[in-house]
Amino acid sequence: MSRPELIKLLKKKHPKLIKPQLETIIDTFFQSIEDALKEKKSIFIRGFGTFFVKEIKASANLRNPRSGELIYRPKRNKVRFRASKKFIELINR
């Protein structure tokens, strides 16, 4: 689902809200998730799941398959998502 589709769906459910208000709501929601992840905080949305940041260690034992030379990969952060039990049950019906 894209952002415009999400706005249309919200407009159908809440016809009193105008489009700029819906856009502000969506932008604020996603910006708050981004800000929390930048601070390495977890975001728990009940019935949906948890977003969290996981630090991936640096590694120097990697090889380029073509040339065979050793590659160093610095540590980095990855965003992970763990679905809630309720969400997993809903998908697997």
N, C-alpha and C positions, 0 to 999 in steps of 0.2 A: 504494500500500500504506500502510495506516495503522499507527500505533504498536501497537495491540493485535494486528493481523494479524502484524506483525513479531515480537512476543513469542511468539505461538502457533507461528510457523514455527521460531523458535529453540528453543522447548520440545520440538518434535518431533525436532529434530536433536540436542539435548542434554537428554535426559529426566532426568538426574541433578540438573540445576540447578532450583532452585525459582523461582517467578515473581518474588518480590522481588529475587532475584539478577540475573535477566535484565533487569528494569526498571532496576536500578542500572547494569548494563553499558551499556545503550542510552543512559540519561541521561548517563553519564560520557562516552561517545563523542561525542554531539552537543554537550555542554557544552564539551568540549575543542576542537571545531571552532569553536564560537562565540567562545571566548576567543581563539583564534589569529587569527580574522578581525577581532576588535576591535582587536588589536595590529597589524593590517595585514600579517600573515604569510600565506604561501601554504600550502595543505594539499594534499599530493600523495598520492593513494591509488593504488598501482601496479595497473594493469589496469582502473582505473575512470576516474580523471581528476584534475583539479586545480581546487580552489576558490581564488579569489584576490579581492582587493579592488581595484577600479579607481576612481580619483578622477575624477569628472565635473566639468569646468570650469564656472565661473559664466558665465551669459550674460544680456545685457541687451537683446538684439535680438529678443526674442520678443514676439508680439502676441496679445492676446485676440481670437479670431475674432469674437465677438459685438460687443464695444464698440470694438475697434480700438486700445485703449490699450496702451502698452508695458508689459511685465512683466519684472521682474528675477527670475532664478532663481539662488540662491546655489549655490556648489560643494557637492557631496555625494559620498558614497561608494556604490558599488554592488557587490554580490557577483556575481561571474561564475564560470562553470563551463566548463572546457574538457575535453571527453571524450578519453580516451586512444584511440590507434589500435585497440587490442585491443577496447575497448568499442564503438567505432563499427562495427568489422567484425562483432561479435556481433549488434548491432541490425540491421544491413543484410543478414543472411543470408536 
